[in-house]
Amino acid sequence: MSDFHFIAVLTYGKEKHGDQLDFKLGQGAGMNVLLTLFGNQAREFVVPHASYRYINLNMKGVSAYRNYLVLNVTPDEKAQVEAICRKHGSYTWVYLWENDTRRWLEFPSAPQAHYIDPASYGGSCPKFSPTHAKFVTPSKLTDDASEISSASGLTVTQSGDWWWIAGDTYPQREALRDAGAHWSKSRREWYYKGHDLPQSIRDLAASQATSSGEPPKMLPAVLPTLPPIVPVPLPEVKPDNVQYAIERMKDAPKAVTPKLPRERKCNTASIAQEYIGGNYSAGGGSKQGG
């Protein structure tokens, strides 16, 4: 396993074009890296006037983990990836796992540059260990992209120098531990690191298949399928008497107070009066003047 290196290529998920699903990539070096490592099993899908790039990987069992394609490459393939990234003019968005410090470093993007810790400039990078993800070994796709499956549900999947044992493994936990396998808490599976799977584990899968009368089957490598989540209805909570009274008051019709017509007020003012006419004598009552 020490002869291999983990790299991660940033993606933006998948996008459907016609009948095929293509990985969506940015303008980093990821496209050229994938085309080089996968050869004729990879093909770029060109979308006119698109700011993103799309690649179709014609193989089964290749999936992104948290938007990253995790690959297990040889030293020669790692040198190829570094040469591609050094020709790129900006951030590569391709990362190398450093075992000693257990961190991801971004590949250099210039001839004299060094590997960069994205945390030094606030950049993004994978936030997981590569052994927690489903990875692909491009150099061994022809003979490793398969899994041995027994009729009892025990599966042994190989990806590079990693072997994942899943299914009904609890009854066989002691035998797996004695064979050098380890339990992965994140994937809830057993794994064995090595170029060749111990014969005891192979015999274990074969013996379970023989006991059921069916030989082991070679199936495409797939991720374990989780059972669908069935929603559970919550019990109805009945309100108490006080709450019930409050709810009834809310639903009761509101009393409408009729509006009385407003009284119209008249503004009155006194007008000064003055006597108009002639003068009368006090005794005769005859009018004088003229």
VEXDREN-2710 file (C-alpha; in Angstrom, 1 decimal):
% VEXDREN-2710
k/r/px/py/pz
1/MET/0.0/0.0/0.0
2/SER/3.0/2.3/0.6
3/ASP/3.6/2.3/-3.2
4/PHE/0.3/4.0/-3.8
5/HIS/-0.9/7.6/-3.2
6/PHE/-4.3/9.0/-2.7
7/ILE/-5.4/12.0/-4.8
8/ALA/-8.7/13.9/-4.8
9/VAL/-10.2/15.8/-7.7
10/LEU/-12.9/18.4/-7.0
11/THR/-16.2/18.0/-8.8
12/TYR/-19.6/19.7/-8.7
13/GLY/-21.6/16.5/-8.8
14/LYS/-23.2/15.0/-11.9
15/GLU/-25.3/16.5/-14.6
16/LYS/-27.4/14.5/-17.0
17/HIS/-26.9/15.0/-20.8
18/GLY/-29.3/12.8/-22.7
19/ASP/-29.0/9.2/-21.4
20/GLN/-25.7/9.7/-19.7
21/LEU/-24.5/11.2/-16.4
22/ASP/-21.3/13.3/-16.6
23/PHE/-19.2/14.7/-13.8
24/LYS/-19.2/18.4/-13.6
25/LEU/-15.7/20.0/-13.2
26/GLY/-14.4/23.5/-12.8
27/GLN/-11.6/25.2/-14.7
28/GLY/-8.8/23.5/-12.6
29/ALA/-6.5/20.7/-13.8
30/GLY/-9.0/18.0/-12.9
31/MET/-10.2/17.3/-16.4
32/ASN/-6.7/16.7/-17.8
33/VAL/-5.8/14.6/-14.9
34/LEU/-8.8/12.3/-15.3
35/LEU/-8.4/12.0/-19.0
36/THR/-4.8/11.0/-18.6
37/LEU/-5.4/8.5/-15.8
38/PHE/-8.4/6.8/-17.2
39/GLY/-7.4/6.9/-20.9
40/ASN/-10.0/5.6/-23.3
41/GLN/-12.4/4.9/-20.5
42/ALA/-12.9/8.7/-20.1
43/ARG/-14.4/11.1/-22.6
44/GLU/-14.9/14.9/-22.3
45/PHE/-18.5/16.0/-23.1
46/VAL/-18.4/19.4/-24.6
47/VAL/-21.3/21.8/-23.9
48/PRO/-21.2/24.9/-26.1
49/HIS/-20.8/28.2/-24.2
50/ALA/-20.6/26.5/-20.8
51/SER/-18.3/27.8/-18.1
52/TYR/-17.9/24.2/-16.7
53/ARG/-16.3/21.1/-18.2
54/TYR/-18.0/17.7/-18.2
55/ILE/-16.4/14.2/-18.3
56/ASN/-18.0/10.9/-18.8
57/LEU/-16.3/7.9/-17.1
58/ASN/-17.3/4.7/-18.9
59/MET/-17.1/2.4/-15.9
60/LYS/-19.1/1.1/-13.0
61/GLY/-18.5/1.8/-9.4
62/VAL/-17.1/5.3/-9.8
63/SER/-18.7/7.8/-7.6
64/ALA/-17.8/11.1/-5.9
65/TYR/-17.5/11.4/-2.1
66/ARG/-18.5/14.8/-0.7
67/ASN/-18.0/16.2/-4.3
68/TYR/-14.5/14.7/-4.6
69/LEU/-13.3/11.8/-6.9
70/VAL/-10.8/9.9/-4.8
71/LEU/-8.2/7.9/-6.7
72/ASN/-5.5/5.5/-5.6
73/VAL/-2.5/6.1/-8.0
74/THR/0.9/4.6/-8.5
75/PRO/4.1/6.7/-8.1
76/ASP/4.3/7.0/-11.9
77/GLU/0.7/8.2/-12.1
78/LYS/1.4/10.7/-9.3
79/ALA/4.3/12.1/-11.3
80/GLN/2.0/12.4/-14.3
81/VAL/-0.6/14.3/-12.2
82/GLU/2.1/16.6/-10.9
83/ALA/3.4/17.4/-14.4
84/ILE/-0.1/18.2/-15.6
85/CYS/-0.8/20.5/-12.6
86/ARG/2.5/22.3/-13.1
87/LYS/1.3/23.4/-16.5
88/HIS/-1.8/24.8/-15.1
89/GLY/-1.8/28.6/-14.5
90/SER/-3.9/28.9/-11.4
91/TYR/-5.4/26.8/-8.6
92/THR/-5.4/23.1/-9.7
93/TRP/-8.2/21.9/-7.4
94/VAL/-6.4/18.5/-7.3
95/TYR/-5.1/17.3/-3.9
96/LEU/-2.6/14.8/-2.6
97/TRP/-3.0/13.0/0.8
98/GLU/0.1/13.3/2.9
99/ASN/0.3/10.3/5.2
100/ASP/2.8/11.7/7.7
101/THR/0.7/14.8/8.6
102/ARG/-2.6/13.3/7.6
103/ARG/-3.7/16.3/5.6
104/TRP/-4.5/17.2/2.0
105/LEU/-2.1/19.3/0.0
106/GLU/-2.9/21.0/-3.3
107/PHE/-0.8/20.1/-6.2
108/PRO/1.6/22.9/-7.4
109/SER/0.4/25.0/-10.3
110/ALA/3.8/26.4/-11.5
111/PRO/7.2/24.9/-12.3
112/GLN/8.9/26.2/-9.2
113/ALA/6.0/26.0/-6.8
114/HIS/5.6/23.6/-4.0
115/TYR/2.7/21.7/-2.6
116/ILE/0.3/24.1/-0.8
117/ASP/-1.6/23.7/2.3
118/PRO/-5.1/25.2/1.5
119/ALA/-5.5/26.2/5.1
120/SER/-2.6/28.7/4.7
121/TYR/-4.7/30.9/2.3
122/GLY/-8.2/29.9/3.4
123/GLY/-8.9/27.7/0.5
124/SER/-11.1/24.6/0.4
125/CYS/-10.0/21.0/0.4
126/PRO/-11.3/17.6/1.3
127/LYS/-12.3/17.3/5.0
128/PHE/-12.1/13.5/5.3
129/SER/-9.6/10.7/5.3
130/PRO/-9.3/8.9/1.9
131/THR/-9.9/5.5/3.5
132/HIS/-13.4/6.7/4.5
133/ALA/-14.3/7.2/0.9
134/LYS/-15.0/4.8/-2.0
135/PHE/-11.9/5.2/-4.2
136/VAL/-10.8/3.9/-7.6
137/THR/-7.4/2.6/-8.7
138/PRO/-7.1/3.5/-12.4
139/SER/-4.2/1.2/-13.0
140/LYS/-6.2/-1.9/-11.9
141/LEU/-9.6/-1.3/-13.3
142/THR/-9.4/-4.2/-15.7
143/ASP/-9.0/-6.8/-13.0
144/ASP/-10.1/-5.2/-9.7
145/ALA/-13.4/-3.6/-10.4
146/SER/-15.3/-6.6/-9.1
147/GLU/-16.6/-8.1/-5.9
148/ILE/-17.1/-11.7/-4.6
149/SER/-20.6/-12.2/-3.3
150/SER/-21.9/-15.2/-1.3
151/ALA/-25.5/-16.2/-1.2
152/SER/-25.6/-15.4/2.6
153/GLY/-25.0/-11.8/1.9
154/LEU/-21.2/-11.6/2.6
155/THR/-19.4/-9.5/0.0
156/VAL/-15.7/-8.9/-0.6
157/THR/-14.9/-5.9/-2.8
158/GLN/-11.5/-5.0/-4.0
159/SER/-10.3/-1.5/-4.9
160/GLY/-6.6/-1.3/-5.4
161/ASP/-4.8/-2.8/-2.4
162/TRP/-7.9/-2.3/-0.2
163/TRP/-10.4/-5.1/0.3
164/TRP/-13.8/-4.3/1.9
165/ILE/-15.8/-7.1/3.5
166/ALA/-19.5/-6.3/4.1
167/GLY/-22.8/-8.1/4.7
168/ASP/-23.5/-10.4/7.5
169/THR/-20.0/-10.2/9.0
170/TYR/-20.9/-10.3/12.7
171/PRO/-20.8/-14.2/13.0
172/GLN/-17.4/-14.2/11.3
173/ARG/-15.8/-11.2/13.2
174/GLU/-13.3/-13.4/15.0
175/ALA/-12.2/-15.1/11.8
176/LEU/-11.8/-11.8/10.0
177/ARG/-9.8/-10.3/12.9
178/ASP/-7.5/-13.3/13.0
179/ALA/-6.9/-13.0/9.2
180/GLY/-5.7/-9.4/9.7
181/ALA/-8.9/-7.5/8.8
182/HIS/-10.0/-4.4/10.7
183/TRP/-13.4/-2.8/11.3
184/SER/-14.2/0.6/9.8
185/LYS/-16.6/2.5/12.0
186/SER/-17.3/5.1/9.3
187/ARG/-18.3/2.6/6.6
188/ARG/-19.5/-0.1/9.0
189/GLU/-17.5/-2.7/7.1
190/TRP/-14.4/-4.8/7.6
191/TYR/-11.3/-4.0/5.5
192/TYR/-8.0/-5.6/4.7
193/LYS/-5.0/-3.8/3.3
194/GLY/-2.7/-5.8/1.0
195/HIS/-2.1/-6.7/-2.6
196/ASP/-3.6/-10.2/-2.1
197/LEU/-6.6/-11.1/0.0
198/PRO/-5.8/-13.9/2.5
199/GLN/-7.0/-17.3/1.5
200/SER/-8.8/-17.7/4.8
201/ILE/-11.1/-14.8/3.9
202/ARG/-11.6/-16.2/0.4
203/ASP/-12.5/-19.6/1.8
204/LEU/-14.9/-17.9/4.3
205/ALA/-16.9/-16.4/1.4
206/ALA/-16.7/-19.6/-0.6
207/SER/-17.7/-21.9/2.3
208/GLN/-20.8/-19.8/3.0
209/ALA/-21.8/-19.9/-0.7
210/THR/-21.2/-23.7/-0.8
211/SER/-23.4/-24.3/2.2
212/SER/-26.3/-22.6/0.5
213/GLY/-25.7/-24.6/-2.7
214/GLU/-24.8/-21.6/-4.9
215/PRO/-21.3/-20.6/-6.1
216/PRO/-19.9/-17.2/-5.5
217/LYS/-20.9/-14.6/-8.1
218/MET/-18.8/-11.9/-9.7
219/LEU/-20.8/-8.7/-9.6
220/PRO/-20.0/-5.0/-10.4
221/ALA/-18.6/-3.2/-7.5
222/VAL/-21.3/-1.0/-5.9
223/LEU/-21.8/0.8/-2.7
224/PRO/-24.0/-0.9/-0.1
225/THR/-27.7/0.1/-0.5
226/LEU/-29.4/1.5/2.5
227/PRO/-33.0/0.6/3.2
228/PRO/-35.5/3.4/2.4
229/ILE/-36.5/5.7/5.3
230/VAL/-40.2/5.2/6.2
231/PRO/-41.7/8.3/8.0
232/VAL/-43.3/7.4/11.3
233/PRO/-46.5/9.4/12.1
234/LEU/-46.3/11.3/15.4
235/PRO/-49.1/10.8/17.9
236/GLU/-51.7/13.5/18.1
237/VAL/-51.3/15.8/21.1
238/LYS/-54.6/16.8/22.6
239/PRO/-54.7/20.2/24.3
240/ASP/-55.7/20.6/28.0
241/ASN/-58.9/22.4/29.1
242/VAL/-57.2/25.9/29.3
243/GLN/-55.7/25.5/25.8
244/TYR/-58.9/24.1/24.5
245/ALA/-60.8/27.2/25.8
246/ILE/-58.3/29.5/24.2
247/GLU/-58.6/27.8/20.9
248/ARG/-62.4/28.0/21.1
249/MET/-62.2/31.7/21.8
250/LYS/-60.0/32.1/18.7
251/ASP/-62.5/30.4/16.5
252/ALA/-65.6/32.1/18.0
253/PRO/-67.0/34.9/15.8
254/LYS/-66.1/38.4/16.9
255/ALA/-68.8/40.8/18.1
256/VAL/-69.2/43.8/15.9
257/THR/-70.2/47.0/17.7
258/PRO/-72.5/49.2/15.5
259/LYS/-71.2/52.6/14.8
260/LEU/-73.6/55.4/15.8
261/PRO/-73.8/58.4/13.5
262/ARG/-71.8/61.3/14.7
263/GLU/-73.6/64.4/15.8
264/ARG/-73.1/67.4/13.6
265/LYS/-72.1/70.4/15.5
266/CYS/-73.1/73.9/14.3
267/ASN/-70.9/76.8/15.0
268/THR/-73.1/79.8/16.1
269/ALA/-72.1/83.3/16.7
270/SER/-74.1/86.3/18.0
271/ILE/-74.7/89.2/15.5
272/ALA/-74.8/92.7/16.8
273/GLN/-78.2/94.5/16.3
274/GLU/-78.8/98.1/15.5
275/TYR/-82.2/100.1/15.4
276/ILE/-83.0/101.4/12.0
277/GLY/-85.7/104.1/11.5
278/GLY/-86.9/107.7/12.4
279/ASN/-87.2/109.3/15.9
280/TYR/-90.6/109.4/17.7
281/SER/-91.6/112.0/20.1
282/ALA/-92.2/110.8/23.6
283/GLY/-95.9/111.9/23.7
284/GLY/-97.3/112.4/20.3
285/GLY/-96.1/109.4/18.5
286/SER/-95.7/111.4/15.3
287/LYS/-92.7/110.7/13.2
288/GLN/-90.2/113.4/12.8
289/GLY/-87.6/113.7/10.3
290/GLY/-87.5/113.6/6.8
END
